[in-house]
Amino acid sequence: MKEFYFAQKAFIIKGDKILLIKKSADDPHQPNKWEVPGGRMDFGEEVDAHIKREVLEEVGIVINPLEPFHIWQWQLQNKSKEDEQINIQIVAVTRICETDSEEFNAKGQVEDDFIGKIKWVPINDMKDYDFIPNMKPVVENFLRKYQ
């Protein structure tokens, strides 16, 4: 079985810091790796509403989504409830986002978010974090453009 998704990731900036999330140790794909909030779009969802919903669910803050700055894709495999292999392709866009809030919470997280930690990090320190492999080129692009 094959599935295709569109996703957005939010590089949320507040002053000289960015909001990062760390996947939990029980994440089946990227345990203990760092990334930014975001996720897959629901059918019929409007683009700005989608990224706002994802961020609110994962970290509990309201954002103002700005311009996209990177597009990429990756593939992964999963198993269905019937133990059938599912090949998944995801195309993602990363957007700069702003917020007025420094307080975050994880009350809206869904079970398969696997978020272990949420943290504001100085942008200059991003290179010191162990990101999900497919996020590394995105982070490098961000640092070239916005640092």
N, C-alpha and C positions, 0 to 999 in steps of 0.2 A: 504494500500500500504506500502511496506517496501523498504528502501534504505540503502545501505552500502557504507561507504567512508573510505579512508585512509587519514590521515592528519599528518602534521609535525608542531612542535612548536620550535621556536628558542630562546634559552637562549643566548643572544648576550652579550658578555663580552668585556669591554674596561677598562683595568686597574683593579681597585677594584669596578667597577660599572657594572650594568646590565640594559638593556633597557626594561622598562615595558610600557604596554599600559592599559588605563582604558576604559572600555566600557562606552558608552554614556548613559544618563538617559533614552533614548528611545529604547535601546536594548531590544528586546522582551523576551530574555532568562536570561541575567545576567546584568541588569542595574547597572551601577556604580561600578562594580567589576573589579579587576585588573587581568591581564594575561600577556603573552608574544606574540610577533608577530607569525603568522603562520596561516595555514588553510588547506583546502582540496586539494588533488591532482587531476589534470585533467587527464582523460584517455590518456594513451600513454606518459605522461610526465616523464622525467628522474628524479630520486630522488633528486640529488643535484640542478638541474635546478628548481625543484618545490619549494624547501624551499627558494632559492634565489629570485624567482618571488614573492612569498608571502610576504617576508620581504620588497622587493622593493616597492610593491604595498601599503603595510600598513604603512611603516615608511620612505620610500624613501632612504634607505641606501643599499650599496653593502656589502655582507657578504662573509666570507669563512666558509662554514659549516664543522664542525669537527665530532667527534664521537657521536653516540647516547648514552643516559644514562638512559632513562626511556621509557617504553611502557605501555599504558593503554587504556581503552575504556570507552565510555559512550553512553547513549541513550537519545534521545529527540524526541519530537513530534512537527509536523508542520501541516499546512493546505495547500492543493493544491489550485490552482486558482479556481478549481471547488468545493472547500470547503470539499474535501475528506481528512480524517486524514492520515498523513504520519508518520510512525514509522521509525526513523533514528538511525542507529548504526554507530559510528565512532571509528576506531582504530587509535591511534596516537603514534608517536614516537617523543621524545624531543631530540634535539641535541644542543650541545655546538657550538656556532658560534663566530667568531672574525670579527672585522671590523676596518678599519683605520679611520673611520669617527665618529665624535661626533655630527655632524649636522644631524638632521632628518627633514623630512617633510612628509606631508600626501597627496601629489598631486595625487598619483595613487590609492587612496582608492576606492573601489567599494562600492556601496550604502549599502549593507548588512554587511559591516565590523563593523559599529556602534562604531567607535573609538572616544572617547571623549577627551583623553589626552595621550600624549606620554612623557615619562620622564626617564632620567638616574637616577638610584637609587643606593646608596652604597649597595653592596651585604649584608653586615651585617644588613641593615635595612629592608630587604625583609620580615622578620617575622612580621613587623608592618603594612603590607598592607593587605587589605581585598580581597583575591584572589577568583576567581571563585571556587566553592567547589571542582570540580573534578581536579583542578590544585594544591590544597593544598598538597596532597601526593607527587606530582612531585617537588614542591618547597622544601618540607622537604628532599626529596632524594637528590636534588641538593645541599642543604646546608650541608648535611652530607658528601657528596663527594668532594665539591669544596670550602668550606669555610675555 
